[in-house]
Amino acid sequence: MHAQLITYDGTIGNLSWTEAVEALRVGHLRPKAQVADIFLGPANATLLSRGAFIDGLGYGVKSVSVFDQNPTHGLPTIQGAMFVFEPKHGRLDAIIDSRLVTEFKTAADSVMGARFLARPDSKNLLIVGAGTVARSLVKAYRALFPGLERVSIWARRAEQSTALAREFEAEPFSVAAVSDLATAVTEADIITSATMAREPVLRGAWIKPGAHVDLIGAYKSDMREADDALISSGSLYVDSRETTIDHIGELTIPIASGVIAADAVMGDLYDLVHGRTDGRRSRDEITVYKNGGGAHLDLMIARYISENAI
């Protein structure tokens, strides 16, 4: 049997955000994954390879190049593919455009965390960043939080946020670009940040009681989006302890400087799905979630994609 070659354009119409989140939930009911990452190249032009094994689900390896300056050349920041192997004989089942896996994995990861940690009656969503991930965040959050009434988008380049907001003009909810980040943060019930920042763009002093902060962008040890005040003052959760606490600057930097200890992390998705931790405990609690996007999440989503490909 030949492996499926699964393209973005040929499959995107068969997928849904609610099903993607459910695939992650069910995946976390399986035995805990084995994962490993390899980073090669300079900070702004990296080859990232991530592998995972989940008992009963199989094996997966996603290899992508991450070139920070590609958008200025009209090219995607991230390019690559994922290989999926079945569990019984290790046969190559599918080769999937990494864009498809990453898009659904990244946003579904964040929205799944928000389902446990954000107030269910949240009305105002702020997206920090206006790239490819931001586009999928509008769709994913709206699908899982249908009560959202306003989506604001902020980016360093105002023309980017304006262009992205225009793509959603026909939607039955407000999507608008904003220019004042601090003010937008103070008004938001959910703040989701997907930037390539290496210095904090979000300040703890801006966050209102009861807000949920979803941090996506930092994926390496020299990257972070939230300042020390935000990381130390909110109830802190991650998607996976194994792929975040000792690997991503969002946590390694404040841990190294003594701002927080590693045990400040109150739980991950395995804990939340299995009920080992409660998630949000009060209406005024500020919750902070680090989306590290580990290889096990890629594998869970890749299986969902391959089962729904034509």
C-alpha positions, 0 to 999 in steps of 0.5 A, a space after each residue: 500500500 502506498 502512503 497517502 500524499 495529503 495536500 492542504 487545498 485537497 483536504 482543508 474543506 473536510 476538517 472542522 475545528 470542533 473535531 480537531 479539538 476532540 481529536 486532541 482530547 481523545 489523544 490525551 486519553 491514550 498513554 502518554 507520548 514519547 517525544 523528541 525535538 531537533 533544532 538545527 541552524 541559526 536563530 532566524 533560519 531554523 530546521 525544526 524536526 519533531 518526532 512522537 510515538 503514542 501507543 496505539 496511534 503510531 509514530 510521526 515526524 514533522 520537519 519544517 524550516 522556520 525562516 523569520 524573514 520569509 514574509 518580506 520575500 513573499 514566502 511562508 515563514 514555515 515550510 515542510 511535511 509530516 510523515 505518519 507511520 502506523 503502529 503495528 508494522 511501522 508502515 508509512 501511512 501518510 505524508 502531509 503538508 506541514 501547513 495543514 498539520 501545524 494550522 490545525 494543531 496550533 489553534 486547536 491546542 490553544 482553544 482546547 486549553 481555553 476551554 478549560 481555562 477561559 471564562 465560557 461567557 468570554 465576549 472579547 478576543 484579542 489576537 496579538 500578531 496578524 500572520 497565518 496563525 492569527 487567521 486560524 485563531 479567529 476561526 478556531 476561537 469563534 467555533 469553540 466560543 460561539 458567544 464571542 462578539 468582538 475580535 480585535 487584531 494587533 500587529 507591529 505592522 498596522 497594515 497587516 492587522 488591517 488586511 487580516 480584519 478585512 478578510 472577515 468583514 462578512 462574518 456575523 461578529 466584529 473583527 477589527 484592527 486596533 492600534 493601541 495594544 495596552 488598551 486592547 489588552 485591558 478590554 479583552 477577556 481572552 488574549 492570544 499571542 502568536 508572534 515571533 517576539 524574543 522580548 515580551 510584548 504583553 505586560 502583566 499590568 495590562 491584564 484585567 481580572 478574569 482574563 485568560 492569556 494564551 501564549 503561542 509564539 515562543 517555541 525556542 529558549 531565546 523567545 518569549 511574549 509575556 513579561 515576568 509580571 504576567 508569568 508570575 501573577 497568573 495561574 500558569 498552565 502548559 500543553 505539555 510539561 515535557 515540551 515546555 518547562 525546560 525548553 521554551 524561553 517563556 518559562 526557562 528565562 523566568 525560572 533561571 532568574 528566580 521569578 518563578 519555580 518550575 512547580 509554578 506550572 499547575 497542570 498540562 493538558 494530560 492533567 486537565 483532560 484526566 481531571 487531575 487539576 481543575 483548571 479555572 477556579 474563580 471568575 476573577 482568576 487570571 489564567 496563563 497558558 503556554 502552547 508549546 505545540 509538541 510532536 505528540 499534538 502533531 501526531 494526534 492531529 495528523 491522524 485526524 487529518 489522514 482519517 478525513 482526507 479524500 
